[in-house]
Amino acid sequence: MKILRGEREITFRFSILIFSMIIVNSVKCIFIKEKDEREIIGFLF
């Protein structure tokens, strides 16, 4: 039972890690997109 609980905890932490990585990547993509758009707008005007 103790080993099972440990494995579950590791799986839970691993899923949180993957989830946070996905969030960070999506936020980065949004930030880069906004930055590019601002640079393009700045270049045009």
Sequence and secondary structure as in RCSB ss.txt:
>XXXX:A:sequence
MKILRGEREITFRFSILIFSMIIVNSVKCIFIKEKDEREIIGFLF
>XXXX:A:secstr
 HHHHHHHHHHHHHHHHHHHHHHHHHHHHHHHHHHHHHHHHHHH 
